[in-house]
Amino acid sequence: MLYINSWVFAMHEDFELMLDLMDRSFSDFENGMPTKPAFTRMSFGMAFRYNEKDIYQAIIQKLARAQSAVRAAYVLLKNGYCQEQAILHRVIDETNEDIIFLVYAVTNDSITDLHKRFLEAFWEEEIDESGTMIDSKQKRPMIPRKKIRAYIAKIEGNILDPSRSIELSRTISSTYSGYVHGASPQIMDMYGGNPPQFHTKGLLGTPRMDAYADDLWNYMYRTFLSHILVAKALGAEEHVKILNQHKLRFENTASDHF
């Protein structure tokens, strides 16, 4: 265990429980899908692909990405690689936004033209009929992140001020952009000690660890919420009930600290 204070012990217990609940829920979601990916002949060889390419299959894939990324961030934290953990936070942020964006089309709205364009880009292959990466003419038309955030803010407008919600998301993304692109202020978080030096083997034992552990709790929790949203989209009411019960316990534990 990385720390000795009671909050951190409770936090790591929550991490393990959240991951276990997310894993078991995802397994049920995946197994409950009407169709499975098929081993398909592509221009570059054989690969697993969904043939139907519907919104639910996109949601399941995004949820798999979010859960894998948050697990990887936890592994990095436990080994002191906080800067690399922060890079993954940017991935987790955007993946959870994508999940919310897609789920709201099912639970709160309908599949809009924006969703259709998002899904077309999502399903587009990296390698076209040429069969090679070098010759491929693929140019994925990515939907601007601000449009996804604007849609989410519009749906959630009765809860939050839409403009404030968009600005909050932009600010968080901008902060972690410094880790992704290696800006000086973020890199200098690796510097310190006696004598001062760059810590290129992780930050275990440094004061930075507490802040990054707290930060990961937020990302773990938000990914947990994504599993609840997906359960609602899939009509898995029992999962919604169970996950919400645990959510309240996680919130109560955290409220004693934050």
N, C-alpha and C positions, 0 to 999 in steps of 0.2 A: 504494500500500500504506500502511496506517495506521501501522505500527510498523517498527522496525529490528532488534529482537532476533530471534535464530534461531528461538525457539519460535513467535513470532507468524507468521513467514514459513511455517513448517511447518504451523501451525494453519490459515492461510488456504488453503494448498494442500489440506489435508484437507477444508476446507469445500467447495471447488470440486469435489473428487473425490467426496465424499459426495453432493452435489447431483446430479452427473452420474450416479452409480450409481443413486440413488433415482429419477431421472427415467427412465432406461432401463428399470429394473425395473418401475416403475409402468406405463409404456407397454405392456410385455409383459403385465402383469396385466390391464390394461384391454382390450387386444386379444384376450385369451384368454377373456374372459367369454362365456358361451353366448348371451346376448342383449344388445343395446344399448338405451340409452334411446330411446324413441319420441317423435316430435313429436306431442304430444297436445293435444286441445282441452280446456281447463279453463274454469271459470266466468268467469275474467277474461281469457281469450284463449288463445293457443297457447303451449306450453312443453314442453321436453324432460322426460320422466319415465320412470322404470322402471315397467313394468306389473306385473312379478312381485313386486317388493318383498320379496326374500329377504335373508337375513343377509349373503350374500357381496356383494350390491350395496350394502348399508349399509357394509360394511367398505371397499369400494373408494372410496366417497364420503368416508368419514372419512379415509382415507389421502390422498386428493386435498387435503382441507382441511389436514391436518398438513403436507404437503410445501409447499403454497402459503404457509402461515403461517411456516414456518421460513425460506423464501426471503425473505419480506418482512422478517423479523427481521434477516436478514443485510444486506439493503439499508439498513435503518435503522442498523445498527451502522457500516457503511462511511461513513455520512454523519453519524455522531455523535449520532444521536437515540436515546440509550440508554434514556431513560425510556419512550419509545414501544416500543422493543424489549422492555422488561420487561413492558409491558402484553400484548404478543403471547405472551410466555412463559406467561402464565396460560392463554391459548387453546390453545397447543401442549400444555401439561400435560394439560388436560382431554381434548383430542382423542386424545392418545396413550393415556390411560386408557380412553377409549371403545373404541379399537382393541383393546387388550389384553382388555378385557371381552368384546367380541364374538368375538375369535379364540379365546379359551379355551373358548367354548361349542362350537367346532368341533374343537379339537385336544385339549382336556383334560377336557371335560365334555359336556353336552348343552344344548340350548336350554331354559333354565328359564323359569318364569313371569316372573321378573325381566327376562330378555332379551325376552320377548314384550311386556311392558309398555314397555320401553325402545324397542323397534322400532315399536310402535304410535304412540308419541309422536314418534319420529324421522320417520315417514312422513306424519304429519298435515300437511295443507296449512295455510299461513298464512291463506289466504283461502277461506272456505267457499262454498257454493252461491249466496250473495248476490252474489258477484262483485266486491265492493269491500272494501277494508281497513277502512273506517269501519263498515260494517254487519256485518262478519264476527263471528261468535260463537265463533271458535276460541279454545280455552283448552288449550294443550298441557300435558298432565299430566307434567311433567318428573320423572324418577327422581332422588331425592336423591343427591348426589355421594357421600355417606358409604356408601350402599348399594352403589354401584359399586366403591368402594374396598374395602369389606368382602368383596365377592365375589372380587376380585382377590387380596386377602390370604389368603382361604381356600384358593384354588387354589395359591397360592405358599407356603402354610404350611410345607411341608417344606423350604423354603429360608430363609425369613425368619420371625421372630416376627410373627404376624399383627397383634398390637396395635401393635408398633413400626412396621410397614409403614404402617398406617393413620395413625398419628400423624405419621410423616414426610411423607406426602402432604398431610395437613392443614396441617402447618407451612409447607410450600413454598407451598401455595395461599394461605395467610393472608398470607405475606410479599408475594406479588405482588398480593394484593388491594389493598394500599396504593398501588400504582402505578395499578391500574385505577380506583380510587375517589378518587384524588388526596389521600391522607393527607399531612399536613405533613412527617413524617420523610423520606418518599420525594421529595416536591417539593424539599426542602432539599438533596437531592443535586445539584440544578441550580445551587446557589448557591456562589460562590467566585471566585477570581482576585484580581488586583490592578489596580484596586480591586475589592473583592467586588461581585458582581452576579448576577442570574439569567441563566443561559445559555439563552435561548429559541431559539437558532439551532443547537442541538446542542452536544455536548461534545467535539468533536475537539480534540486537543491538551491535554486535561485528564487528570489521573491516574485519573479514573473509567473511562477507556476499557479499560484492561487487565482490570479485574474483569468488565466486561460482555462482553468478548471471550471470556474464560475461561468465563463463564456460558453464552454461546451455544454453545460447543463441547459442553457437556452436552446442550443441547436438540437440537442437530444430531445428536449421537450417539444420543440416545434415539429420535428420529424415524427414524434409520437402522435401529435395532433393530426398530421397528414394521414396516418393510418386510420384515425377515427373518421376523417372526411371520406377516405376511400371506402371504408365500411358502409358509410351512409349511401355513397353512390352505388354500391353493389347490393344494397338492400340487406346487408348482414346486420340485422338489428341486435342480435345477441352479442356480437362483437362490439357494437357501439356501446351497449350497456356496460359490458365488462371493462372495456378500455376507459370509459368515462369515469367509472368508479375508481380505477387506479389513478386517473388523471387528477382527481380531487385529492388523493393522498399525496401525490407528487407535489401538487401546488401547496398543500398545507406544510409539507416538509420544507419547501423552499421559502415560504413566507416567514418562517422563523429565522431565516438567514438574511435574505435580501432586504 
